[in-house]
Amino acid sequence: MSELRLDRSAGLVRLTIDRPEKSNAMSRALLIELDQRLDEVAADDTARVLILTGAGDRAFCAGADLAELRTETADLAAARAFDALWERVTDKIARLPLLTLALLNGACAGGGLALALAFDLRLAVEGARIFYPALKNKVLPSPRDLARLQALTGPSRTKMLLMVGHRLEASEALRWGLVDDVVPAGALETAAARVSAGALAAELHELVAMKRICDRFADAATVEDCYRAIFGSDAAARSKLRKG
């Protein structure tokens, strides 16, 4: 039985990590399945929003399954392969031409935070804890994880998480900019629906254009530069966007 549930509904794709007895920790098999599902989502022209959450009310994702990790990555080649798989998954999430939401329904730790950082937005329930016990677990985060974390929190707060081992409550994570909204546990789905509404109503090319501008062209000199970079010409882009 799959430990990654997939649900689709009118442009929304929802993936649920279904290992609540393991705090939704990611096994290698589960990570491979997530990798494959992301390819399917990327190829789906009807998809507008991707949501990732965890089963139960205790954890979003506790990161890698450490017991399995220590067994399966005992040699250097296996460890490198696992790291490459994890980076491939987070990169695929970050590159999806959709609105992506991580719903932090509980604790978000280590690799779970790495997953969440790859999403466009993170919504958390009150009481959710966010931490990255890298020193304790004797692992180094990937440079991409660090870049995403620093982009949200800055260098000093990144060190607070990674070097001090600071554990954030959801309310503090909101103040740090690490999550985008904090809601009562029973209101997480309502919040996700509210945030998703605009993207679900958009045409795919509109969504792709807006996400590319947000992610890649913040330093462009003019709006016309953005249009040309995405569509090839300013006039063609404006015509396409107006026509839908």
C-alpha atoms as one frame of an Amber mdcrd trajectory, in Angstrom:
protein
   0.000   0.000   0.000   1.321   3.416  -0.959   2.477   5.756   1.793   1.868
   8.762  -0.446  -1.801   9.506  -1.062  -2.760  11.370  -4.224  -6.035  13.253
  -4.664  -7.095  15.430  -7.597  -9.981  17.863  -7.797 -10.629  20.615 -10.358
  -7.048  21.740 -10.887  -5.841  20.972  -7.367  -3.416  18.115  -6.745  -2.998
  17.030  -3.146  -0.224  14.752  -1.900  -0.360  13.408   1.648   2.598  11.705
   3.318   0.884   8.796   5.045   3.273   7.480   7.709   1.798   8.998  10.873
   3.283   6.239  13.041   6.733   7.442  11.881   5.859  11.154  12.136   5.630
  11.078   8.322   9.383  10.576   7.990  10.563   9.998   4.430  11.871   6.566
   3.511  13.885   6.113   0.325  10.946   4.326  -1.336   8.601   7.152  -0.371
  11.012   9.751  -1.704  11.236   7.866  -5.011   7.444   7.768  -5.244   7.233
  11.495  -4.529   9.799  12.083  -7.271   7.628  10.145  -9.730   4.434  11.899
  -8.670   6.046  15.278  -9.223   6.813  14.296 -12.819   3.132  13.459 -13.284
   2.059  16.796 -11.824   4.501  18.693 -14.050   3.038  16.980 -17.128  -0.588
  17.691 -16.147  -1.846  20.755 -18.037  -4.990  20.850 -15.882  -3.083  21.249
 -12.603  -2.922  24.727 -11.084  -2.125  24.108  -7.405  -0.058  21.443  -5.629
  -0.517  20.834  -1.909   1.718  18.661   0.259   0.746  17.782   3.817   1.137
  14.998   6.349  -1.339  12.464   7.677  -2.562  12.859  11.236  -2.222  15.886
  13.481   1.230  15.308  14.963   3.667  15.969  12.128   3.952  17.392   8.640
   7.220  15.542   8.065  10.018  14.581  10.449  12.565  14.526   7.630  14.415
  11.420   6.538  13.719   8.098   8.239  16.954   8.100  10.232  16.887   4.396
  11.107  16.625   3.471   7.441  19.046   6.197   6.430  21.825   4.878   8.657
  21.351   1.371   7.274  20.958   2.180   3.588  23.598   4.894   3.331  26.378
   3.127   5.188  28.725   3.477   2.216  29.687   6.718   0.503  28.091   5.913
  -2.862  24.716   5.157  -1.264  24.866   8.332   0.825  25.603  10.433  -2.246
  22.760   8.793  -4.174  20.311   9.544  -1.363  21.444  13.180  -1.177  21.061
  13.510  -4.954  17.547  12.046  -4.808  16.513  14.483  -2.079  17.904  17.452
  -4.023  16.181  16.290  -7.205  12.832  16.159  -5.413  13.138  19.615  -3.843
  14.340  21.105  -7.137  11.357  19.614  -8.971   8.995  21.148  -6.431  10.654
  24.547  -6.770  10.472  24.435 -10.588   6.815  23.439 -10.908   4.887  26.037
 -12.965   2.057  25.993 -10.415   1.211  27.540  -7.088   2.648  25.141  -4.509
   1.541  25.023  -0.865   3.031  23.127   2.063   0.409  22.639   4.774   2.294
  22.181   8.028  -0.256  20.233  10.040   2.270  19.532  12.803   5.999  19.293
  13.445   8.278  20.097  10.518  11.834  18.916  11.110  15.088  18.472   9.210
  14.396  17.213   5.721  10.735  18.033   6.267  11.735  21.677   6.446  13.859
  21.194   3.314  10.736  19.966   1.516   8.623  22.841   2.826  11.214  25.428
   1.776  10.874  24.345  -1.863   7.189  25.340  -1.903   5.914  28.784  -2.824
   3.991  29.193   0.428   3.854  27.497   3.807   0.738  27.527   5.999   1.055
  26.199   9.547  -1.305  25.227  12.323  -0.995  26.851  15.719   1.412  24.875
  17.865   3.392  23.425  14.958   7.116  23.293  15.702   9.774  23.885  13.075
  13.402  22.891  13.547  16.429  21.496  11.732  18.610  19.353  14.062  21.526
  19.149  11.647  24.292  19.119  14.261  22.492  16.616  16.469  21.933  14.236
  13.550  25.428  14.842  12.141  24.206  15.837   8.685  24.893  18.838   6.498
  21.991  20.534   4.706  22.302  20.957   0.968  23.417  24.331  -0.405  20.010
  24.690  -2.072  18.247  24.229   1.269  20.516  26.857   2.797  19.860  29.291
  -0.039  16.092  28.903   0.309  16.260  29.210   4.088  18.463  32.303   4.008
  16.240  33.926   1.390  13.382  33.761   3.894  15.076  34.306   7.249  18.530
  35.793   6.609  21.975  34.436   7.576  21.773  34.949  11.346  18.450  33.212
  11.802  19.613  30.396   9.539  22.486  29.876  11.981  20.053  29.987  14.897
  18.216  27.042  13.361  21.197  25.028  12.168  23.976  25.815  14.632  22.071
  26.631  17.816  19.273  24.133  17.212  16.556  26.692  17.914  13.017  25.302
  17.762  10.438  27.653  16.347   6.815  27.758  17.361   4.535  28.528  14.418
   3.903  32.080  15.630   7.642  32.802  15.773   8.151  31.200  12.353   5.549
  33.631  11.019   7.471  36.581  12.451  10.674  35.230  10.895   9.018  34.920
   7.473   9.474  31.157   7.421   5.728  30.509   7.179   3.135  32.712   5.516
   0.125  32.168   7.751  -0.725  30.461  11.032  -4.258  29.215  11.636  -6.103
  27.022  14.145  -5.807  23.311  13.397  -9.377  23.068  12.180  -8.944  25.987
   9.790  -5.969  24.765   7.748  -8.041  23.447   4.845 -10.122  26.619   4.728
  -6.952  28.712   4.629  -5.543  26.551   1.830  -8.740  26.940  -0.198  -8.628
  30.717   0.233  -4.988  30.945  -0.839  -5.528  28.598  -3.807  -8.598  30.288
  -5.267  -6.835  32.775  -7.538  -4.465  30.221  -9.046  -7.255  27.699  -9.603
  -9.179  30.302 -11.598  -6.188  31.260 -13.776  -5.194  29.994 -17.202  -2.001
  27.945 -17.183   0.020  30.417 -19.271  -0.987  33.235 -16.910   0.122  31.222
 -13.891   3.405  30.216 -15.541   4.185  33.813 -16.476   3.452  35.163 -13.011
   5.505  32.503 -11.257   8.473  33.006 -13.568   8.400  36.745 -12.954   8.224
  36.229  -9.186  11.019  33.657  -9.126  13.447  34.853 -11.771  12.989  38.461
 -12.762  12.823  40.505  -9.582  15.882  42.452 -10.754  14.732  43.006 -14.349
  15.037  46.617 -15.443  11.512  46.891 -16.877   8.280  44.947 -17.168   8.998
  44.632 -20.899  12.228  42.788 -20.062  10.160  40.245 -18.144   7.694  39.779
 -20.992  10.470  39.303 -23.540  12.381  36.852 -21.346   9.312  34.659 -20.840
   7.463  34.920 -24.153  10.060  36.126 -26.646   8.495  39.511 -27.292   6.619
  42.140 -25.353   3.804  42.470 -27.914   3.231  38.718 -28.243   3.119  38.307
 -24.485   0.608  41.088 -23.908  -1.603  39.786 -26.710  -1.547  36.237 -25.339
  -2.289  37.311 -21.788  -5.208  39.517 -22.863  -6.749  36.805 -25.027  -6.307
  34.077 -22.411
